[in-house]
Amino acid sequence: ILRCTKQSFFALKKRLAARGGIAGLLYVEKPFFNVDIELSLPLVTMNPSLDEIQGAINRCALNILRCSKSIYQWAPTPVPVPRTDRETFHRLIAGDYQIVAVCLMLTGAVEGTKKQV
């Protein structure tokens, strides 16, 4: 479960950080976000805005983490244990160093772009 969660986060990170280049000429992925830019002098507007894009990224990361809340740890004994007495994997997964690091990176993913725009 931890491995699947990490792979989901790393796939999201890789897709958001993708840049064009020689490899991009051979295989072009569908864009993660479609952004419309309107030029009406003296203003330039984006739709969706960078804040809306960051909000969507944050919701994706949150939903990946929430998946572990619905998976309960199984008991080592064959005796059935009620769900209320079992813990979920959420605490283990949310406390993993690599997952925390990639979550922090994703929550600030658009900040560098804001300075350029």
N, C-alpha and C positions, 0 to 999 in steps of 0.2 A: 504494500500500500504506500509505503514511504517512497519507494522507487517510482511508482506511477505518478505520485504527486510531484516529485522532483522533475520527472520527464515532462509533465504538463507545463510546469513553470518555465523550464528551460526552452521548451518549444515555443511558448508565448514570447519569451525574451528574444529568442533567435529571430522569430518572425517580425517582431517590432523593431529590431536593430538591423534588419536586412538592408543592405545597400546595393545599388546597381554596380555593375562591373562586367568583366569578361564572362564570369559565370552566369550573370544575369542575362546575358545575350543568349546563352544556350537553353536556359530554363527560366522562364518568367513566371513567378508566382502571382496569384491574384492579390491585389493590394488588401491589406488588413483594414484600412479605412479609406473611403472615398471622400475627398475633401474638395469642395467647390470654392474657388477664389474669384471674388468679384472686384474688378477694378472700376471705381468711380471716383475720379480725382476730387479731392486729395486723399480719399480713404481707400483702403484695401481691406476687404472683409473676408473671413473664412467661415464656411458652413460645413460641418460643425466646427465650433470654436475649439481651441486647444484645451480649454477647461472641460468641455464636453468629451473630448477624446480621452483626457486623463481620467475622467469619471468612469468611462467605459472600461479602461484598463484596470482601474481599481475594482470595479464590479467583477471583472473576470477573475482577478486574483482572489477576491473574497469568495467567489463561488467555488474555485478550485479548493480552497481551504475548507469550506463548509461541507464538501463531500465526505471528509473524514469524520464529521460529527454524526453521520448516519451509519457508520460501520463500527459495530461493537466488537470489543476484544472477546475472543472465544476462551472458554474455560479449558484448562488442561485436563480436567476430569470429565468423564462421561455423564456426570450428574448435571441435569439442566439447571441453569442459574437464570432467574428472571432478569430481563433487560434493565430494570431499574437498579439492580445490584452490580451491573457491569459498567465498565468505563468504555468510552469510545477511543478511537485512535487519534482524535483531534489534538489532545495535549501533547502527545509524542511527536506528531507531525508538525504542529505549529511551533514547537520548541527546537526543531532541527536547525542547526547553524546555516546550512546552505539555503534552506527554504526562507529563513528570516532575511538573509542577505539578498536573495532575488526578489523578495516582496518589497524590501526597501528600495531596491533599484527600480522596480516597476512603478512604485508610487511616485517616484520623481522622474519618470521617463520623459515627460514632456517639458520639464523645467528648462533643460538646455536648449530646446527648440524655441521656447518663448523668448529667450534672449536674442536669438538670431532673427526672429520674426519681429 
